[in-house]
Amino acid sequence: MSELVALGKAGAAIRKANDEGRAALVGYLPAGFPTYDGGVDAIKALVDGGCDVLEIGLPYSDPVMDGVTIQRAAETALAGGLRTKDVLSTVEKAAAYSDVPVLVMTYWNPIERYGVDRFAADFAGIGGAGLITPDLIPDEGAEWLAAADKYDLDKVFLVSPSSTDERIAMTTSHCRGFVYATAVMGVTGAREKPSDLAAPLVSRVKTATGVPVGVGLGVSNGDQAAGVARFADAVIVGSAFVKALEDGGPAAVRTLGEDLSEGVRREPRATAAR
């Protein structure tokens, strides 16, 4: 796999940030929260706050890997009538708002129900960059791998501290865009401090691949972002953005984004440390 192909759209944005001597900031919000229009405004606020890559969550009725904050937001979106077509419409509006790559994070069942090739075609057609699939592993994702390659979409799979070196090598060989390194075990959610397992995991992943590595789960402020930015190519923030939106609307999302954006820029990182 050539470096350009492996980078994909999200990876190119991350490497651009790295070449500026900093980590990239990846921001997550679910579509349809607190309402459809409110969700679109909040996602635009992620861009205005300084995010380099966007993750738009596709709310799902059985979000077993999500923490309470994201589960509550997903329930609100679904209760408001949000459907997959509305998520695609949100992606389209986000992609039209800026040139920041837009990924969707989704459990696999909704994509299977929509139709894998059909979803990939529709998603690529509205400017989507790729998918993050937390409950799909490459061994069981042949249909998605083929569709993603067909429509030039990023394929972001997860690795965790419990992943063996063999599993990391296999998983990262199928990634395009970036590798999602979950810094803690268990469900998602903001934490008082990121896991001590994050840096060793990133080191193991970088031994296996040249694809950018993003660290997620737990970062909630600029100080934490600065710490993770010392060793990760990208800092991924989700629950903290959802909580900010819940408490203070899009303005609070932008304010948090600015704090996190300052954090990833606080301590210059050597571009040679890839």
PLY file of the C-alpha trace (Angstrom):
ply
format ascii 1.0
element vertex 274
property float x
property float y
property float z
element edge 273
property int vertex1
property int vertex2
end_header
0.00 0.00 0.00
1.50 3.33 -1.02
1.83 6.07 1.61
-0.66 8.29 -0.23
-3.28 5.55 -0.39
-2.67 4.56 3.26
-3.08 8.15 4.40
-6.52 8.64 2.88
-8.42 11.86 3.47
-8.29 11.91 7.25
-4.69 10.76 7.31
-3.65 13.56 4.98
-5.25 16.11 7.32
-3.50 14.54 10.30
-0.13 14.52 8.58
-0.62 18.16 7.59
-1.01 19.00 11.27
2.00 16.84 12.16
4.09 18.65 9.56
3.20 21.86 11.40
4.80 20.35 14.48
1.61 19.42 16.34
-0.93 16.67 16.78
-4.25 16.89 14.96
-7.53 17.37 16.82
-10.36 14.96 15.96
-13.77 15.95 17.29
-16.82 13.70 17.70
-20.51 14.54 18.00
-23.55 12.39 17.23
-25.88 13.46 14.46
-29.31 14.64 15.54
-28.38 15.88 19.01
-30.02 17.75 20.58
-32.11 18.11 17.39
-31.30 17.64 13.72
-30.63 21.35 13.11
-28.95 21.76 16.48
-26.65 18.86 15.68
-25.63 20.42 12.36
-24.85 23.72 14.11
-22.82 21.91 16.76
-20.77 20.04 14.16
-20.01 23.33 12.43
-18.86 24.59 15.85
-16.34 21.73 15.95
-14.78 23.16 12.78
-14.89 26.71 14.10
-13.22 25.51 17.31
-10.24 24.12 15.42
-10.90 20.43 14.73
-8.82 18.98 11.89
-11.04 15.91 11.38
-14.71 15.37 12.21
-16.37 12.22 13.53
-20.15 12.18 13.21
-21.81 9.47 15.24
-24.63 7.42 13.77
-26.95 6.95 16.78
-27.79 3.31 17.46
-30.34 1.69 19.75
-27.83 -0.66 21.43
-24.63 1.38 21.95
-22.84 -1.14 24.15
-19.37 0.42 23.72
-20.45 3.98 24.56
-20.49 5.68 27.93
-23.52 7.26 29.56
-23.06 10.71 28.00
-23.02 9.44 24.41
-25.73 6.86 25.09
-28.01 9.61 26.39
-27.36 11.76 23.33
-28.06 8.82 21.00
-31.33 8.11 22.78
-32.35 11.75 22.36
-31.51 11.72 18.65
-33.42 8.49 18.01
-36.41 9.67 20.04
-36.45 12.75 17.82
-36.90 10.53 14.78
-33.33 10.54 13.43
-32.68 7.96 10.71
-29.64 6.97 8.67
-30.69 9.27 5.84
-30.59 12.17 8.30
-27.05 11.22 9.29
-26.06 11.30 5.63
-27.70 14.69 5.26
-25.71 15.92 8.27
-22.51 14.64 6.69
-23.36 16.43 3.46
-23.87 19.73 5.27
-20.68 19.31 7.29
-18.65 18.48 4.17
-20.06 21.54 2.40
-19.20 23.78 5.37
-15.43 23.27 5.18
-12.70 21.07 3.74
-12.25 19.25 7.07
-12.61 15.49 6.40
-15.87 14.03 7.72
-15.93 10.47 9.04
-18.88 8.59 10.46
-18.45 6.44 13.55
-21.01 3.68 13.51
-21.89 0.28 14.80
-22.05 -2.17 11.93
-25.68 -3.26 12.07
-27.13 -0.02 10.58
-24.71 -0.21 7.65
-25.65 -3.82 6.92
-29.33 -2.93 7.03
-28.78 0.01 4.65
-26.65 -2.10 2.30
-22.86 -1.89 2.47
-22.13 -1.00 -1.14
-25.13 1.30 -1.32
-24.05 3.13 1.84
-20.48 3.50 0.60
-21.68 4.90 -2.73
-24.14 7.32 -1.13
-21.62 8.38 1.52
-18.82 9.03 -0.97
-21.24 10.90 -3.21
-21.98 13.53 -0.54
-18.34 14.13 0.39
-17.88 11.67 3.26
-14.30 10.62 3.97
-14.71 7.21 5.60
-15.99 5.12 8.49
-14.81 4.29 11.99
-16.25 0.89 12.85
-15.75 0.01 16.54
-17.52 -3.35 16.43
-16.25 -4.53 13.04
-12.87 -6.23 12.77
-11.04 -6.62 9.45
-11.34 -10.43 9.60
-15.12 -10.06 9.31
-15.22 -6.95 7.14
-14.52 -8.19 3.61
-17.63 -6.53 2.18
-16.76 -3.20 3.76
-13.09 -3.42 2.75
-14.11 -3.96 -0.85
-16.67 -1.14 -0.84
-14.27 1.28 0.85
-11.58 0.57 -1.73
-14.11 0.87 -4.56
-15.25 4.34 -3.42
-11.91 5.57 -2.01
-13.11 5.77 1.59
-11.03 5.68 4.76
-11.21 2.51 6.85
-10.50 3.18 10.53
-10.30 0.15 12.80
-9.62 0.03 16.52
-6.79 -1.42 18.57
-6.61 -1.53 22.37
-4.06 -2.21 25.11
-5.18 -5.86 25.11
-4.44 -6.32 21.38
-1.57 -8.69 20.63
1.26 -7.55 18.37
-0.06 -9.93 15.73
-3.56 -8.47 15.98
-2.18 -4.92 15.78
-0.18 -5.79 12.65
-3.18 -7.39 10.97
-5.60 -4.62 11.91
-3.35 -1.74 10.91
-2.57 -3.36 7.57
-6.23 -2.78 6.65
-6.46 0.79 7.98
-6.58 3.85 5.77
-6.95 7.32 7.29
-5.66 6.50 10.74
-5.53 3.80 13.39
-7.87 4.41 16.33
-5.98 3.51 19.52
-8.37 3.23 22.45
-6.37 4.48 25.41
-8.42 2.76 28.11
-10.25 -0.49 28.48
-14.05 -0.39 28.63
-16.70 2.04 27.44
-16.14 5.58 26.26
-16.28 8.66 28.46
-14.30 11.65 29.70
-11.87 10.89 32.51
-9.85 12.83 35.04
-6.65 11.70 33.36
-5.90 9.68 30.23
-4.77 6.10 30.71
-1.10 5.33 31.29
-1.54 2.57 28.71
-1.89 5.07 25.86
1.76 5.87 25.12
2.96 2.24 25.13
0.06 1.27 22.85
0.91 4.03 20.37
4.54 2.89 20.37
3.47 -0.66 19.56
1.19 0.53 16.75
3.90 2.71 15.23
6.19 -0.32 15.11
3.61 -2.02 12.91
2.52 0.78 10.54
3.24 4.20 9.10
-0.47 5.08 9.12
-1.21 7.94 11.59
-2.29 6.92 15.07
-5.11 8.71 16.89
-5.71 8.26 20.60
-9.25 8.37 21.96
-11.24 7.82 25.13
-10.84 10.13 28.07
-9.51 13.53 26.93
-11.67 16.40 28.15
-9.53 19.55 28.32
-6.54 21.32 26.81
-4.09 20.12 29.45
-4.96 16.49 28.77
-4.83 17.10 25.02
-1.33 18.56 25.39
-0.19 15.45 27.21
-1.54 13.04 24.62
-0.23 15.23 21.78
3.33 14.50 22.91
3.13 10.95 21.54
0.00 10.62 19.37
-0.48 11.85 15.81
-4.07 12.83 16.62
-6.04 13.48 19.80
-9.65 12.24 19.62
-12.29 13.87 21.81
-15.90 12.74 22.02
-17.74 12.64 25.33
-16.40 16.03 26.44
-17.81 17.65 23.30
-21.19 15.96 23.85
-21.25 17.17 27.46
-20.33 20.70 26.36
-23.16 20.67 23.82
-25.58 19.34 26.42
-24.63 22.05 28.91
-23.99 25.09 26.73
-24.97 24.52 23.12
-22.78 25.09 20.04
-21.03 28.07 21.67
-19.70 25.76 24.40
-18.58 23.26 21.77
-16.57 25.96 20.04
-15.05 27.15 23.33
-13.98 23.63 24.25
-12.59 23.12 20.75
-10.47 26.24 21.10
-9.09 25.00 24.45
-8.28 21.58 23.00
-6.84 23.13 19.83
-4.52 25.24 21.97
-3.58 22.12 23.90
-2.42 20.12 20.86
-0.30 23.14 19.83
1.19 23.82 23.25
4.31 21.72 23.01
5.91 21.46 19.55
6.46 17.87 18.52
9.21 16.73 16.18
7.86 15.75 12.78
10.60 13.14 12.61
9.04 11.28 15.57
6.57 9.40 13.37
0 1
1 2
2 3
3 4
4 5
5 6
6 7
7 8
8 9
9 10
10 11
11 12
12 13
13 14
14 15
15 16
16 17
17 18
18 19
19 20
20 21
21 22
22 23
23 24
24 25
25 26
26 27
27 28
28 29
29 30
30 31
31 32
32 33
33 34
34 35
35 36
36 37
37 38
38 39
39 40
40 41
41 42
42 43
43 44
44 45
45 46
46 47
47 48
48 49
49 50
50 51
51 52
52 53
53 54
54 55
55 56
56 57
57 58
58 59
59 60
60 61
61 62
62 63
63 64
64 65
65 66
66 67
67 68
68 69
69 70
70 71
71 72
72 73
73 74
74 75
75 76
76 77
77 78
78 79
79 80
80 81
81 82
82 83
83 84
84 85
85 86
86 87
87 88
88 89
89 90
90 91
91 92
92 93
93 94
94 95
95 96
96 97
97 98
98 99
99 100
100 101
101 102
102 103
103 104
104 105
105 106
106 107
107 108
108 109
109 110
110 111
111 112
112 113
113 114
114 115
115 116
116 117
117 118
118 119
119 120
120 121
121 122
122 123
123 124
124 125
125 126
126 127
127 128
128 129
129 130
130 131
131 132
132 133
133 134
134 135
135 136
136 137
137 138
138 139
139 140
140 141
141 142
142 143
143 144
144 145
145 146
146 147
147 148
148 149
149 150
150 151
151 152
152 153
153 154
154 155
155 156
156 157
157 158
158 159
159 160
160 161
161 162
162 163
163 164
164 165
165 166
166 167
167 168
168 169
169 170
170 171
171 172
172 173
173 174
174 175
175 176
176 177
177 178
178 179
179 180
180 181
181 182
182 183
183 184
184 185
185 186
186 187
187 188
188 189
189 190
190 191
191 192
192 193
193 194
194 195
195 196
196 197
197 198
198 199
199 200
200 201
201 202
202 203
203 204
204 205
205 206
206 207
207 208
208 209
209 210
210 211
211 212
212 213
213 214
214 215
215 216
216 217
217 218
218 219
219 220
220 221
221 222
222 223
223 224
224 225
225 226
226 227
227 228
228 229
229 230
230 231
231 232
232 233
233 234
234 235
235 236
236 237
237 238
238 239
239 240
240 241
241 242
242 243
243 244
244 245
245 246
246 247
247 248
248 249
249 250
250 251
251 252
252 253
253 254
254 255
255 256
256 257
257 258
258 259
259 260
260 261
261 262
262 263
263 264
264 265
265 266
266 267
267 268
268 269
269 270
270 271
271 272
272 273
